[in-house]
């Protein structure tokens, strides 16, 4: 099936940014703090510059929203917007852990229509176009068909696996720590786990590409109230995140409510 020009350029942009990031990986680079617990590196900025140049040169009338570029309210008046995180999982990148990713989404009228997520170290590239299915390195992918929550494999961040909520259910569910949010959503889409969740706020650039890839693979992505996401909003922050194979979504929402209730009662 022929891919759209938008998807082709997005994949090319991811490849170009991935090459730049690999040049920095486990080498010496500058690190500083944008804000508390929000590191940024030379690699983030170099990859962001390359992504913006490639994508906006090809589509100059589209808007731009990136973690590493100052936001502009002008994007709110545009129907199409590139939503980008040049390195999702910068902490893992700094520590030399290959659990970070490049996340690129094209959003139209609030919904992602193209999504690309690449782990530049492992060589995994996941992509989707709305209505065309989801792929990893050229092969179709599907979320798992698991229906029993007790047997599900859950992915969460390294920090959240050690935090109160998931520690409160330790031994009762299977939880695996993985870095990048976008990468974890892609792994749900590829059937490598049954669901991923986060109790922490996420930004549009963390999740936009993953939402499309997961949905095209048969999965579902919402907040913890079961509400789907819309993008290109004035406030780019979302309160939390749940991505599942779709079949486990209702059970996962109940699990989240139970965990929150248990922590509140402590």
C-alpha positions in Angstrom: 0.0 0.0 0.0 1.5 3.4 -1.0 2.2 5.7 1.9 1.3 9.3 2.0 3.9 12.0 1.4 3.4 13.1 5.0 4.3 9.7 6.4 7.2 9.3 4.0 8.7 12.7 5.1 8.0 11.9 8.8 9.9 8.6 8.5 12.8 10.3 6.7 12.9 13.0 9.4 13.0 10.4 12.1 15.8 8.6 10.4 17.8 11.8 10.1 17.2 12.7 13.7 18.1 9.2 14.8 21.4 9.4 13.1 22.2 12.6 14.9 21.2 11.1 18.3 23.3 8.0 17.8 26.3 10.3 17.3 25.8 11.7 20.8 24.8 8.4 22.5 27.2 7.4 25.3 29.5 10.2 24.2 30.3 13.5 26.0 27.5 16.1 25.6 26.2 19.1 27.5 23.3 18.6 29.9 21.3 21.4 31.7 18.0 21.8 33.4 15.1 23.5 31.6 13.2 23.4 34.9 13.2 21.1 38.0 13.8 17.5 36.9 13.6 18.4 33.2 17.0 17.9 31.7 17.9 18.8 28.1 21.0 18.0 26.1 22.9 19.0 23.0 21.4 16.0 21.3 17.8 17.1 22.0 18.4 20.5 20.4 20.3 19.1 17.4 17.6 16.5 16.7 14.8 19.1 17.1 16.5 21.5 14.7 16.8 18.7 12.1 13.2 17.6 12.5 11.8 21.1 12.2 13.9 21.8 9.1 12.8 18.7 7.3 9.1 18.7 8.2 8.5 22.4 7.7 10.5 22.6 4.5 8.2 19.9 3.1 5.0 21.4 4.6 5.6 25.1 5.2 1.9 25.9 6.0 1.7 23.4 8.9 2.1 24.4 12.5 4.8 23.3 15.0 4.7 22.1 18.6 7.8 20.6 20.1 9.1 20.0 23.6 12.3 21.9 22.6 10.9 24.8 20.7 9.1 27.8 22.3 5.4 27.5 21.8 3.4 30.0 19.8 -0.4 30.6 20.0 -0.5 30.9 16.2 -0.7 27.1 16.0 -4.1 27.1 17.6 -5.6 28.7 14.4 -4.2 26.0 12.1 -5.9 22.8 11.1 -2.6 20.9 10.7 0.2 20.7 13.3 3.4 18.7 13.7 3.7 17.5 17.3 7.3 16.4 18.1 9.5 15.2 20.8 13.1 14.9 19.6 14.1 12.7 22.5 11.3 11.3 24.7 13.1 9.8 27.6 16.0 12.2 27.9 16.9 10.8 31.3 17.4 7.4 29.9 19.4 8.9 27.0 21.7 10.6 29.5 22.2 7.4 31.5 23.0 5.4 28.4 19.8 3.3 28.7 18.3 2.4 25.2 14.8 3.2 26.2 14.2 6.6 24.6 12.6 7.5 21.3 11.9 10.1 18.7 8.1 10.9 18.5 6.6 12.6 15.5 2.8 13.2 14.9 0.9 15.1 12.3 -2.3 16.3 13.9 -5.3 17.5 11.8 -8.3 19.1 13.5 -7.2 17.8 16.9 -6.6 14.1 15.8 -3.3 12.5 14.8 -3.3 11.3 11.2 0.4 10.3 10.9 2.6 8.9 13.7 6.2 7.8 13.8 8.1 6.6 16.8 11.7 5.5 16.5 14.2 4.1 19.0 17.4 5.1 17.3 19.6 2.7 19.3 17.6 -0.5 18.9 16.6 0.2 15.3 12.9 -0.1 15.9 10.7 2.3 14.0 6.9 2.2 14.5 4.5 4.1 12.3 0.9 4.5 11.3 -1.4 6.6 9.1 -5.0 6.9 10.0 -7.1 4.0 8.5 -4.0 2.3 7.1 -2.8 0.1 10.0 0.3 0.1 12.1 3.8 -1.1 11.3 7.2 -1.8 12.8 10.1 -1.8 10.4 7.8 -2.5 7.5 5.8 -5.4 9.1 2.2 -5.0 10.3 1.7 -5.0 14.1 -1.2 -5.7 16.4 -1.9 -5.3 20.1 -2.3 -8.5 22.1 -5.6 -10.3 22.5 -5.2 -10.8 26.2 -8.5 -10.5 28.1 -7.5 -11.5 31.7 -6.1 -8.6 33.6 -4.5 -10.7 36.3 -2.1 -12.1 33.7 -1.4 -8.9 31.9 2.0 -7.4 31.5 2.0 -3.7 32.5 4.7 -1.2 31.5 5.4 1.9 33.5 8.3 4.3 34.0 11.3 3.4 36.2 10.2 6.1 38.7 6.5 5.0 38.8 7.4 1.4 39.3 9.1 2.4 42.5 6.4 4.9 43.6 3.6 4.3 46.1 0.8 3.4 43.7 2.4 0.5 41.9 4.4 -0.5 45.0 1.0 -1.0 46.7 0.2 -3.8 44.3 3.6 -5.3 44.1 3.3 -9.1 43.6 -0.3 -8.9 42.6 0.3 -7.7 39.0 3.2 -8.0 36.5 4.9 -4.7 36.0 8.0 -3.9 33.9 9.9 -0.7 34.0 10.6 1.0 30.6 11.7 4.6 30.0 10.1 6.7 27.2 6.4 7.2 27.2 6.1 7.1 23.5 8.2 4.0 23.3 6.0 2.2 25.8 2.9 3.0 23.8 4.5 1.7 20.7 5.4 -1.5 22.6 1.7 -1.9 23.5 0.8 -1.5 19.8 3.4 -4.1 18.8 2.1 -6.7 21.3 5.1 -6.6 23.5 3.0 -5.8 26.6 -0.7 -5.7 27.3 -0.9 -2.1 28.6 1.1 0.8 29.9 0.1 3.5 32.3 1.2 6.6 34.0 -0.2 8.5 36.9 2.0 11.5 36.0 1.1 14.4 33.7 2.1 14.0 30.1 2.5 16.5 27.3 1.0 16.3 23.8 4.4 15.6 22.3 4.7 12.5 24.6 1.6 10.8 23.4 0.2 12.1 20.0 2.1 9.7 17.7 1.6 6.8 20.1 -2.2 7.4 20.2 -2.5 6.8 16.5 -0.1 3.9 16.3 -1.8 2.1 19.2 -5.3 2.7 17.8 -4.3 1.5 14.3 -2.9 -1.7 16.0 -6.3 -2.3 17.7 -5.5 -0.7 21.0 -7.0 2.2 22.9 -5.5 5.2 24.6 -7.3 7.5 27.1 -6.8 9.3 30.3 -7.7 7.6 33.6 -11.4 8.6 33.3 -11.6 6.9 29.9 -11.6 10.1 27.9 -9.9 10.1 24.5 -7.3 12.8 23.8 -7.6 15.8 21.5 -4.5 17.7 20.4 -3.5 21.2 19.6 -5.0 22.6 22.7 -3.9 25.8 24.5 -2.8 23.7 27.4 -0.5 20.9 26.2 -0.5 19.0 29.5 -2.6 16.0 30.1 -3.2 14.7 33.7 -2.3 11.0 33.2 -2.2 8.2 30.6 -3.5 4.7 29.9 -2.8 2.7 26.7 -4.1 -0.9 26.4 -4.7 -3.6 23.9 -8.4 -2.4 23.9 -9.8 -5.6 25.4 -8.3 -4.8 28.8 -9.2 -1.1 28.9 -12.2 -1.3 31.2 -10.4 -3.6 33.6 -7.4 -1.3 33.6 -9.5 1.7 34.4 -11.0 -0.2 37.4 -7.5 -1.2 38.5 -6.4 2.5 38.4 -9.4 3.5 40.5 -8.7 0.8 43.0 -5.0 1.7 43.2 -5.9 5.4 43.8 -8.4 4.5 46.4 -5.9 2.2 48.2 -3.3 5.0 48.3 -5.8 7.6 49.5 -6.7 5.3 52.4 -3.1 4.8 53.6 
